[in-house]
């Protein structure tokens, strides 16, 4: 009798796990659909309406960024409420300072969504393909995000944004980290920071189990719910590196420092 009860309990648990997986798969698909529809709604309705309100170019840009931030926050809450993931953001209140360059690792597709969701007014270096995507090109243009198009002007454009007092999000890897691989930082982020940042703030992102990486399609979800942890590190002064050496050497030193810092903080 006891064995029978244990078998029934095990079968119930298996059915519960299977239904939970199916629900998370459907909710993940719904998240992608809603993200696309939200981008179109921002592009066709919300941002054009905000553009009709009085104000100068900077005011319009701030309104656009605030609208995108709010939309991303609602999207994060949908993913949380639907059971796709759980998350924790430690130190988010320290983000959004004038001239602050936020440097983060890039383990999944949704990293930038979490960051922008928690910063009302921020710039961001985004990949060139977003400027061609019908769901995202309107918002990225209205928000005046910086295109990572590989042009020599991109570094100076990003540094100018920081010198103006904007907050800037940068992923030094340039693309998502491959699963089970350590992040590799390119020196462009360090060069931008030394040219224009008042302060550098690292954000360490953990996604366990891995999902939405560069090597995985959206429908290949893990067997258990994903947990996303974002932790804001201690501020770093770029002036300390600028004062030590000429720009090319300072850039190499800062990049090496950041790389080692992230390797240390992200190690199991």
C-alpha positions in Angstrom: 0.0 0.0 0.0 2.8 2.3 0.9 4.6 1.6 -2.4 1.4 2.4 -4.3 1.0 5.7 -2.6 4.6 6.6 -3.4 4.1 5.6 -7.0 1.0 7.9 -7.2 2.9 10.7 -5.7 5.8 10.3 -8.1 3.3 10.2 -11.1 1.6 13.4 -9.8 5.0 15.1 -9.5 6.0 14.0 -13.1 2.7 15.3 -14.5 3.1 18.6 -12.6 6.7 19.0 -13.9 5.5 18.3 -17.5 2.6 20.7 -17.3 4.9 23.4 -15.7 7.4 23.0 -18.5 4.6 23.3 -21.1 3.2 26.4 -19.4 6.7 28.0 -19.3 7.2 27.2 -23.0 3.9 28.8 -23.9 4.6 31.8 -21.6 8.0 32.2 -23.2 6.5 32.3 -26.6 3.9 34.8 -25.4 6.7 37.0 -24.1 8.3 37.2 -27.5 5.0 38.0 -29.2 4.2 40.7 -26.6 7.6 42.2 -27.0 7.1 42.5 -30.7 3.6 43.9 -30.4 4.8 46.3 -27.7 7.6 47.6 -30.0 5.0 48.2 -32.7 2.7 50.0 -30.3 5.5 52.2 -29.1 6.5 53.0 -32.7 3.1 53.6 -34.1 1.1 55.1 -31.2 2.9 55.9 -28.0 6.1 57.6 -29.2 4.4 59.6 -31.9 1.8 60.9 -29.4 4.6 61.8 -26.9 6.4 63.6 -29.8 3.4 65.9 -30.2 3.8 67.3 -26.7 5.7 70.6 -26.2 9.3 70.5 -25.4 12.8 70.7 -26.9 14.7 67.8 -28.4 16.2 66.7 -25.1 12.8 66.7 -23.4 11.3 64.6 -26.2 14.3 62.1 -26.0 13.7 61.8 -22.2 10.0 61.1 -22.7 10.8 58.4 -25.3 13.3 56.7 -23.0 11.0 56.9 -20.1 8.2 55.2 -22.2 10.6 52.5 -23.3 11.7 52.0 -19.7 8.2 51.6 -18.5 7.3 49.2 -21.3 10.4 47.1 -20.5 9.4 47.1 -16.8 6.0 45.8 -17.6 7.5 43.1 -19.8 9.8 42.0 -17.0 6.8 41.8 -14.6 4.9 39.7 -17.2 7.8 37.2 -17.4 7.9 37.1 -13.6 4.1 36.8 -13.1 3.7 34.2 -15.8 6.4 32.0 -14.2 9.0 32.3 -17.0 11.6 33.5 -14.6 12.3 34.9 -11.2 14.8 37.7 -10.6 16.6 39.9 -8.1 18.2 43.3 -8.8 20.6 44.3 -6.0 21.6 48.0 -6.1 19.4 49.2 -9.0 18.9 52.5 -7.1 22.5 53.4 -7.8 22.1 53.4 -11.5 21.1 56.4 -13.6 23.7 58.9 -12.4 24.8 61.7 -14.8 27.8 60.7 -16.9 27.6 57.1 -15.5 28.8 54.3 -17.8 27.2 51.0 -16.9 29.3 48.0 -17.9 27.6 44.6 -17.8 28.3 41.1 -18.9 25.9 39.7 -21.5 24.7 36.1 -20.7 21.2 36.3 -22.3 19.0 38.1 -24.8 17.0 39.9 -22.1 19.9 41.6 -20.1 19.3 45.0 -21.7 15.6 44.7 -21.0 16.2 44.3 -17.2 18.7 47.2 -17.2 16.6 49.7 -19.1 13.5 48.6 -17.2 15.1 49.9 -14.0 16.7 53.1 -15.4 14.2 55.8 -16.5 16.5 57.8 -18.7 19.5 56.0 -20.2 21.3 55.7 -23.5 22.5 52.3 -24.8 24.8 51.0 -27.5 22.6 48.6 -29.5 23.4 46.2 -32.4 22.8 47.5 -35.9 20.1 45.0 -36.7 17.7 46.7 -34.3 17.7 49.7 -36.5 16.3 47.5 -39.3 13.8 45.5 -37.3 10.2 46.8 -37.8 9.4 46.2 -34.2 12.4 48.0 -32.7 13.7 50.6 -35.2 11.1 53.2 -34.2 11.9 53.1 -30.4 15.7 53.0 -30.8 15.5 56.0 -33.2 13.2 58.1 -30.9 15.4 57.2 -27.9 18.5 58.2 -29.9 20.3 55.0 -28.9 23.8 54.5 -30.4 24.2 52.0 -33.2 27.1 49.6 -32.9 27.7 49.8 -36.6 31.5 49.5 -36.4 32.1 53.1 -37.6 35.0 55.1 -36.1 32.5 57.8 -35.0 30.7 55.4 -32.7 33.2 55.7 -29.9 33.2 59.4 -30.1 29.4 59.5 -30.2 29.2 57.4 -27.1 31.8 59.5 -25.3 29.9 62.7 -26.2 26.7 61.2 -24.7 28.6 60.7 -21.4 30.2 64.2 -21.5 26.6 65.6 -21.9 25.7 63.9 -18.6 23.7 60.9 -20.1 23.8 57.5 -18.5 25.2 54.9 -21.0 24.8 51.1 -20.9 27.6 49.1 -22.6 28.2 45.4 -23.0 32.0 45.1 -23.6 31.6 41.6 -25.1 29.7 43.1 -28.0 27.5 40.0 -28.2 26.0 37.3 -25.9 28.4 35.0 -24.0 28.4 31.4 -25.2 27.2 28.9 -22.6 29.9 27.8 -20.1 32.4 30.3 -21.6 34.0 33.2 -19.7 33.3 36.7 -21.0 35.8 38.3 -23.3 35.9 42.1 -23.2 36.8 44.3 -26.2 38.7 47.4 -25.6 36.1 49.8 -27.1 34.2 50.1 -23.9 37.3 51.1 -21.9 38.2 53.7 -24.6 34.7 55.2 -24.3 34.9 55.3 -20.5 38.3 57.0 -20.5 37.1 59.6 -23.0 33.8 60.6 -21.4 32.6 58.8 -18.3 32.5 60.5 -14.9 32.1 57.1 -13.2 32.1 53.5 -14.3 29.6 51.1 -12.6 29.8 47.4 -13.2 26.7 45.2 -13.1 27.2 41.5 -12.7 24.5 39.4 -14.3 23.9 35.7 -13.5 21.3 33.6 -15.4 20.8 30.1 -14.0 20.1 27.8 -15.8 21.3 29.5 -19.0 18.6 30.5 -21.5 18.3 32.7 -24.5 22.0 32.6 -25.2 23.6 33.1 -28.6 23.6 29.3 -29.1 20.0 28.6 -28.1 16.7 29.2 -29.9 13.9 30.8 -27.8 11.9 27.5 -27.5 14.8 25.5 -26.0 13.9 26.4 -22.4 15.5 24.8 -19.4 13.8 22.1 -17.3 13.4 24.4 -14.4 12.5 28.1 -14.0 15.2 30.5 -14.8 16.6 32.8 -12.0 18.2 36.1 -13.1 20.3 38.0 -10.6 21.7 41.4 -11.3 24.1 42.9 -8.8 25.6 46.4 -9.0 29.2 46.6 -8.1 31.4 49.4 -6.7 31.9 52.5 -8.7 35.2 52.8 -10.6 36.9 56.1 -11.3 38.2 56.4 -14.9 40.4 59.3 -13.8 42.6 56.9 -11.8 43.5 55.1 -15.1 43.8 58.3 -17.2 46.3 59.8 -14.7 48.6 56.8 -14.9 49.5 56.6 -18.6 48.7 57.8 -22.2 45.3 56.9 -23.6 46.2 53.7 -25.5 48.0 52.2 -22.4 45.3 53.4 -20.0 42.6 51.8 -22.2 44.4 48.4 -22.2 44.9 48.6 -18.4 41.3 49.5 -17.7 40.0 46.8 -20.1 42.3 44.2 -18.3 41.1 45.4 -14.9 37.4 45.1 -15.9 37.9 41.7 -17.5 39.6 40.3 -14.4 36.9 41.9 -12.1 34.1 40.3 -14.0 35.9 36.9 -14.1 36.3 37.1 -10.4 32.7 38.2 -9.6 31.1 35.7 -12.1 33.1 32.7 -11.0 31.0 30.0 -9.3 
